[in-house]
Amino acid sequence: MTGKASETMLNAKQTQAAHMMVSGKRSVEIAQVLGVSPVTICNWRKLHSFQVYRDKCLQELSSHQKRRAMGMVDCAVDALYEVLVAGSDRDRLSAAKTIFELNEWIKPKDK
């Protein structure tokens, strides 16, 4: 593969490298796992198609994390509610304060 053809499709190692980068692995680690030189990883990072694919992977990961966090909101609200109705006075006050701060009805104090 040469020229633009090499930048339109990534091979399996390149796609794996992009996923590993998005997951926080360093180039040296990626090169070792994939059995390539760190210079090869550096060259891949310069490819437009690699950059596009890596950015797409990053967006997908971010979207997944947001969906996962949104799925936990109901559980968190339920937990706060349980503390409000069954917790100690101190815990109930802390839960109420948390609710007010999250809704920006009061500003959190600087620590």
N, C-alpha and C positions, 0 to 999 in steps of 0.2 A: 504494500500500500504506500502510495506517495501522494504528495500534494494535498488537494482538497478531499480526495477520496479517503485519505487517512483520518481526516477530521470529521467525517460524516458518521462513522460508526466506530464504536469502541469494542475492543475485544473483552473477553471474560475477565482477564486480570485487571484491565482498566476500570471496568464497572465495579469490580470488587474493591479496588483501590479507592474509588470515589466513595463507596459506602463506608469504608474504614475511616476515611478522612472525616466524613460527617459524624461518625461515632466518636471522634476525638483522638484517633491514633495518629502518631507522628510518622512522618515520611520514612524514617529509618526503620521503624517497626513494620510498616506496610511493606517496604522492600524486602525485609527479611522473611515475612510470612509468604509473600508471593514469589520469592526466589528470583528477584530482580535487583538491579543496582539502585541505590538511592538517586543516582543521576537519571535513571530511567523514570523514576517517580517525578522528579523535577521536570523532566521533559513532558511527561503526560500532563502535568499541571498547566503547562503553557498552551495546550491544545484547546481551541475554542469549544469543540464538542465535549471535551472532558469537563471544562468549566461549566458549561450549560447543564450537563448531566449531574455534576456535583451540586450545583445550585438547586436543581429540581429535587434531588434527594434531600437536601437541607429543608426545602419548603415542605416536602411530604412529612418529614420528621417533625417539623414545627407544627404542622396541622394535626398530626396524630397526638402530639403532646397536649395541644389545646383541647382537642376532643376528649382526651382522657381526663384532663383537669376539670372540664365542664361536667363530665360524668360523676365526678367526686363531690360536686357542689351540694347535691341533695344530701349525701351522707354527712358532710360537714355541718350543714344546717341542722340536720337531725341530731347530731352530737351536741351542738350548741343548745338546742332545745332541751335535750335530756339534762344537761347541766343546769339550765335555767329552772327546770321544774324539780329536779331531784338533788342538786348539788348543795354543798355547804354555802353559807352566806357569802363567803369570800369567793368561791368558785362561780356562784351565780352573778355576783357583781362583775367579775372578770369576763364572763361570757357576755353579759349585757354590754359592757364597755367595748368588747370586740365587735359586737354587732353594730354598735353606733359608729365605731371607727371605720368599719368596712363600708358602711353606707354613707360615710363622710358627714354624719350628723354632728360629730365632734372630731376635733383634730387630736391625733395621738401626741402625747407628751414626748419631748425630746429626752433621750436617755443620757 
